[in-house]
Amino acid sequence: MTSTRQGTFAGAAGEWADDERSAGPATGTPRSRPSVDADLARELLDGLDEAVLTTDDDGTVVLVNARAGELLPDVVVGTDLADCALPALADAVAVGADDFEDVHHGRRLRGVRRTLGGSRSAWYLRDVTDEHRQAEELRAERWRTRFLARTGRRLGLALERAQVLRAVATLPVPYLADLALVVHLPPIPTEHRPHFVRYTADDTAPATGVADWDVVTAVPGLAEALDGEPAEPRAWPTTGREGLHPLLPAGPHPATSLLVSPMPGAGQTAGALVLLRRAERSGFDRREVELVREFAARAGAALATAHLHDEQSHLAQVLQNSLLPPKLPTVTGMSLAGGYRAAGDTLRIGGDFYDVLLTGDGALFAVGDVCGKGVGAAVLTGRVRQSLQTLRLVEQQPQELLRLLDRALLDIPDASRRGQFTTLLLGTLRPEAGGGLRVRIAGGGHPAPLVIRADGTVAAVRVGGMPVGALADARFATADLRLGPGELLFTRTDGVTDARGGPQGTESFGEQRLRRTLADGAGQPPAALVERVLQAVDTWCAGHRHDDIAMLAIGPSGD
């Protein structure tokens, strides 16, 4: 073959010598260039990284360089390229194409054709195996990054445990598997059986349920994964897969590829992820197994975080239910209504409160405002309400009750209440035989209550007094009044008048606007009047933040 190539190169060199002529620089007399050395031409072509094939006008190979001999050992001088052993090249020659790409003897080759003079052609071939592999790895890494980024967003937005389980089951389908199954144990199990969430590409929503342990152990590697042991991917034949309902959907199950991975949580396994691929898809390769392991680890961390969030939400709900204003009791001879708005706190609890407690001959009411906002103020609010419920058993005179409450709050260590105190109105309600209501009010530095007469007159009841729990020698005052039919007593915290809004969003709702609102609602029952004031404040604030608001309206029932 070497001698053949040498002869071919020599012929080519002779042609170059005959065809390439130029004029002399001084006289314009034509002169011939030196003939190209055949050995030099062969060395130049053999030194190329590209494989070079040239063919004559009927497609027969007339030149093969050394690289072509390495990549295409079965193509020699005299070979008809239309019949060569590289199908893609043969097809390209047959249809007159100018490029091709194909795998030959485990190497990916890419070639292009250039037309030469005399109906001859040259094919330039490159081994692009490494380039193709690197491109595939780059595409796979980009896809992996996008998948994990999407996973991070979905899991990051899923705060509750049910949301996380739904996301973990749906994210791998159909990108990584045809079926995803998440098996987990509830954090506080009501039954000692594993729960599952299952999703397939044909489902509109994930299916959930409870499975028996014998069904779980029938899935290869699942019981071990729940104990934190990873399993290698495996083929799962159709035999021995009976009785897996409800863990797997009913119907025939074709042979599949199975991958089971534990979902590590906070100090314990949060669950296990099971992925199944149909027989027509390839099995899980090494990179996919690593991706599934990474996804399962993130899913386990998200599930542990969701568990913590659920515990905190439950605790907050219990706290909220205990601190929110109570449902008012039904008291013979009087009508009551309360209103409440927290200062934008997501827990809907704050430092403003109202309460009504039954007594032997009527009721005891309280409306207060603990300094501060949020959970800290709400905790002191709870203490004040609990103290009142206890102290009323031994004392029911409003002024004396304020003194006892003041001493109880001052006895709380300052580190616990952080210097907090409360303003408070405390009053007794006693129905009269004629349909009126006798009221005695003790004041502890709280805004004065307002009386709405039947004719629309609004008057303040001056009580005064000093804040409760602030000073050791605090003084408190009392005031007595009578409410006749059609009259109401309206008490509130300063969050009503201090609420800012209006055209600029900075003007206070104010005392005068409150009195006009109450006057316009004269003659209405307490519930309607409270709703009227709340709507007026909400309209005035127009979505702006405001302080805590509490109000209580009281009047004779007219029974």
Residue pairs with C-beta under 8 A, 6 or more apart in sequence:
1 64
1 69
1 76
1 77
4 76
4 77
5 42
5 63
5 64
5 77
6 38
6 39
6 42
8 62
8 63
8 77
9 38
9 39
9 41
9 42
9 45
9 63
10 38
12 36
12 38
12 41
12 63
13 35
13 36
13 37
13 38
13 41
14 35
16 35
16 36
17 32
17 33
17 34
17 35
17 36
20 33
21 30
21 31
21 32
21 33
22 30
22 31
22 33
23 29
23 30
23 31
24 30
24 31
45 52
45 63
45 65
45 66
46 65
46 66
46 67
48 65
48 67
49 67
49 126
50 67
50 124
50 125
50 126
51 65
51 67
51 68
51 70
51 71
51 72
51 109
51 111
51 123
51 124
51 125
51 126
52 63
52 64
52 65
52 67
52 68
52 122
52 123
52 124
52 125
53 61
53 63
53 64
53 68
53 72
53 75
53 81
53 122
53 123
53 125
54 61
54 62
54 63
54 116
54 120
54 121
54 122
54 123
55 61
55 62
55 81
55 93
55 120
55 121
55 122
55 123
56 62
56 119
56 120
57 118
57 119
57 120
58 80
59 80
59 81
59 82
59 93
59 121
60 78
60 79
60 80
60 81
61 75
61 76
61 77
61 78
61 79
61 80
61 81
62 77
62 120
63 77
64 72
64 75
64 76
64 77
67 125
68 75
68 125
71 104
71 107
71 109
71 125
71 127
72 84
72 85
72 86
72 104
72 125
74 84
74 85
75 81
75 84
75 85
75 86
81 89
81 90
81 93
81 123
82 90
82 93
82 94
83 90
84 90
85 104
86 102
86 104
86 109
87 102
88 100
88 101
88 102
88 109
89 100
89 102
89 111
89 123
91 97
91 100
92 98
92 99
92 100
92 111
92 113
97 113
98 112
98 113
99 110
99 111
99 112
99 113
100 110
100 111
101 108
101 109
101 110
101 111
101 128
102 108
102 109
103 109
106 129
107 127
107 129
108 127
108 128
108 129
108 132
109 125
109 126
109 127
109 128
110 125
110 126
110 128
111 123
111 124
111 125
111 126
112 123
112 124
113 121
113 122
113 123
113 124
114 121
114 122
114 124
115 121
116 122
140 287
144 287
144 291
147 171
147 175
147 176
147 291
147 295
148 291
148 294
148 295
148 298
150 171
151 171
151 295
151 298
151 299
152 298
154 167
154 171
155 164
155 167
155 168
155 298
155 299
155 302
156 302
157 163
158 164
158 166
158 167
158 302
158 306
159 306
159 309
160 306
160 309
160 310
160 313
161 187
161 303
161 306
161 307
161 309
161 310
163 306
164 299
164 302
164 303
164 306
165 182
165 184
165 197
165 206
165 208
165 303
166 197
166 206
167 299
167 302
168 180
168 182
168 197
168 263
168 273
168 299
168 302
168 303
169 180
169 181
169 182
169 197
169 198
169 199
169 206
170 180
170 199
170 206
171 180
171 295
172 180
172 273
172 275
172 292
172 295
173 179
173 180
173 199
173 200
173 201
174 201
176 275
176 288
176 291
176 292
176 295
177 259
177 275
177 276
177 277
178 200
178 201
178 256
178 276
178 277
178 278
178 281
179 198
179 199
179 200
179 248
179 249
179 275
179 276
180 198
180 199
180 200
180 273
180 274
180 275
180 276
181 196
181 197
181 198
181 247
181 248
181 273
181 274
181 275
181 276
182 196
182 197
182 198
182 263
182 271
182 272
182 273
182 274
182 299
183 194
183 195
183 196
183 211
183 216
183 222
183 226
183 247
183 271
183 272
183 274
184 194
184 195
184 196
184 197
184 263
184 270
184 271
184 272
184 303
185 194
185 195
185 226
185 271
186 195
187 307
187 310
187 311
191 210
193 210
193 211
193 212
193 213
194 210
194 211
194 213
194 216
194 226
195 208
195 209
195 210
195 211
196 208
196 209
196 210
196 211
196 247
197 206
197 207
197 208
198 206
198 207
198 208
198 209
198 247
198 248
198 249
199 206
199 207
200 249
207 246
207 249
209 246
209 247
211 246
211 247
213 223
215 243
215 244
215 245
215 247
216 222
216 223
216 226
216 247
217 223
218 240
218 241
218 243
218 244
219 244
219 247
219 258
219 260
219 274
220 231
220 234
220 236
220 258
220 260
221 229
221 231
221 234
221 258
221 260
222 260
222 272
222 274
224 231
224 260
225 231
225 260
225 261
225 262
225 269
225 272
225 273
225 274
226 262
226 269
226 271
226 272
227 262
227 269
228 262
228 264
228 268
228 269
229 262
230 260
230 261
230 262
230 293
231 259
231 260
231 261
232 289
233 257
233 258
233 259
233 283
233 284
233 289
234 257
234 258
234 259
235 255
235 256
235 257
235 258
235 283
236 255
236 256
236 257
236 258
236 276
237 255
238 252
238 253
238 254
238 255
241 248
241 253
244 253
254 278
254 279
255 279
256 276
256 277
256 278
256 279
257 276
257 277
257 279
257 281
257 282
257 283
257 284
258 274
258 275
258 276
259 274
259 275
259 276
259 284
259 289
259 292
260 272
260 273
260 274
260 275
261 272
261 273
261 275
261 292
261 293
261 296
262 269
262 271
262 272
262 273
262 296
262 300
263 269
263 270
263 271
263 272
263 273
263 296
263 297
263 299
263 300
263 303
264 270
264 296
264 297
264 300
264 301
265 271
265 300
265 301
265 303
265 304
265 307
266 301
266 304
266 307
266 308
269 300
270 299
270 300
270 303
270 304
270 307
271 299
271 300
271 303
273 292
273 295
273 296
273 299
275 284
275 292
277 283
277 284
284 292
316 347
319 347
319 349
319 375
319 378
320 347
320 348
320 349
322 382
323 349
323 378
323 379
323 381
323 382
324 340
324 348
324 349
325 338
325 340
325 353
325 354
325 355
325 550
326 355
326 356
328 336
328 337
328 338
328 356
329 336
329 356
329 358
329 363
331 356
331 358
331 362
331 363
331 429
331 431
332 431
332 557
332 559
333 362
333 431
333 432
333 435
333 437
333 556
333 557
333 559
334 362
334 363
334 429
334 431
334 437
334 554
334 555
334 556
334 557
335 525
335 526
335 527
335 554
335 555
335 556
335 557
335 558
336 356
336 365
336 526
336 552
336 553
336 554
337 525
337 526
337 527
337 529
337 530
337 552
337 553
338 354
338 356
338 530
338 550
338 551
338 552
338 553
339 530
339 531
339 533
339 534
339 549
339 550
339 551
339 552
340 352
340 354
340 549
340 550
340 551
341 495
341 534
341 537
341 538
341 546
341 548
341 549
341 550
342 348
342 349
342 350
342 548
343 350
343 373
343 374
343 495
343 545
343 546
343 547
343 548
344 545
344 546
345 373
345 374
345 375
347 374
347 375
347 378
349 374
349 375
349 378
349 381
350 373
350 374
350 377
350 378
350 381
350 548
351 369
351 370
351 371
351 372
351 373
351 374
351 377
351 378
351 380
351 381
351 422
351 548
352 368
352 369
352 370
352 381
352 493
352 495
352 547
352 548
352 549
352 550
353 366
353 367
353 368
353 369
353 370
353 381
353 384
353 385
353 550
354 365
354 366
354 367
354 368
354 491
354 550
354 551
354 552
355 365
355 366
355 385
355 388
356 363
356 364
356 365
356 366
356 552
357 363
357 364
357 365
357 366
357 388
357 389
357 392
358 364
359 392
359 396
359 428
361 430
362 428
362 429
362 430
362 431
363 428
363 429
364 388
364 392
364 396
364 398
364 401
364 426
364 427
364 428
364 429
365 425
365 426
365 427
365 428
365 429
365 491
365 552
365 554
366 384
366 385
366 388
366 424
366 425
366 426
366 427
367 424
367 425
367 446
367 491
367 492
367 493
367 550
367 551
367 552
368 381
368 384
368 422
368 423
368 424
368 425
368 444
368 446
368 468
368 493
368 550
369 422
369 423
369 424
369 446
369 493
369 494
369 495
369 548
369 550
370 377
370 380
370 381
370 384
370 420
370 421
370 422
371 377
371 420
371 421
371 422
372 380
372 420
373 547
373 548
376 418
376 420
377 420
377 548
380 417
380 420
380 422
381 422
383 409
383 412
383 417
384 405
384 409
384 422
384 424
384 468
387 405
387 408
387 409
388 401
388 405
388 426
391 401
391 404
391 405
391 408
392 401
395 401
395 404
396 428
397 428
398 426
398 427
398 428
398 440
398 441
398 442
398 478
399 442
399 476
399 477
399 478
401 426
401 442
402 424
402 426
402 442
402 444
402 465
402 468
402 476
403 476
405 424
405 426
405 468
405 469
406 444
406 468
406 469
406 474
406 476
409 417
409 421
409 422
409 468
409 469
410 469
410 472
412 469
417 469
420 469
421 467
421 468
421 469
421 470
422 444
422 467
422 468
422 469
423 444
423 445
423 446
423 447
423 467
423 468
423 493
424 443
424 444
424 445
424 446
424 467
424 468
425 441
425 442
425 443
425 444
425 446
425 449
425 463
425 491
426 441
426 442
426 444
427 439
427 440
427 441
427 442
428 439
428 440
429 437
429 438
429 439
429 554
430 437
430 438
430 439
431 437
431 438
431 556
431 557
432 438
432 482
432 556
435 484
435 485
435 556
435 558
435 559
436 482
436 483
436 484
436 485
436 556
437 482
437 483
437 554
437 555
437 556
438 480
438 482
439 480
439 481
439 482
439 483
439 489
439 554
440 478
440 479
440 480
441 449
441 461
441 463
441 478
441 479
441 480
441 481
442 463
442 465
442 476
442 477
442 478
443 463
443 464
443 465
443 476
443 477
443 478
443 479
444 465
444 466
444 467
444 468
444 474
444 476
445 464
445 465
445 466
445 467
445 468
445 470
446 463
446 465
446 493
447 492
447 493
447 494
447 497
448 460
448 461
448 462
448 463
449 460
449 461
449 463
449 489
449 490
449 491
450 458
450 459
450 460
450 461
450 489
450 490
450 491
450 514
450 515
450 518
451 458
451 459
451 460
451 461
451 481
451 483
451 487
451 488
451 489
451 490
452 458
452 487
452 488
452 490
452 518
452 519
452 521
452 522
452 529
453 459
453 486
453 487
453 522
454 484
454 485
454 486
454 487
454 522
454 523
455 522
456 519
456 520
456 522
456 523
457 519
457 522
458 515
458 518
458 519
461 479
461 481
461 489
462 479
463 477
463 478
463 479
464 477
465 474
465 475
465 476
465 477
466 474
466 475
466 476
467 474
468 474
481 489
483 489
483 554
483 555
483 556
484 556
485 556
485 558
486 523
486 555
487 555
487 556
488 526
488 529
488 553
488 554
488 555
489 553
489 554
489 555
490 518
490 529
490 533
490 551
490 552
490 553
491 551
491 552
491 553
491 554
492 514
492 533
492 549
492 550
492 551
492 552
493 547
493 548
493 549
493 550
493 551
494 547
495 546
495 547
495 548
495 549
495 550
496 509
496 514
496 533
496 537
496 549
496 551
497 508
497 509
497 510
497 511
497 514
498 508
498 509
498 546
498 547
499 508
499 509
499 537
499 540
499 541
499 546
499 547
499 549
500 506
500 507
500 508
500 509
500 541
500 544
500 546
501 507
501 509
501 539
501 540
501 541
501 542
501 544
502 540
505 542
505 544
509 536
509 537
509 540
509 541
513 536
513 540
514 533
517 532
517 533
517 536
518 529
518 533
520 532
521 528
521 529
521 532
521 533
524 532
525 555
526 553
526 554
526 555
527 553
529 553
530 551
530 552
530 553
533 551
534 549
534 551
537 546
537 549
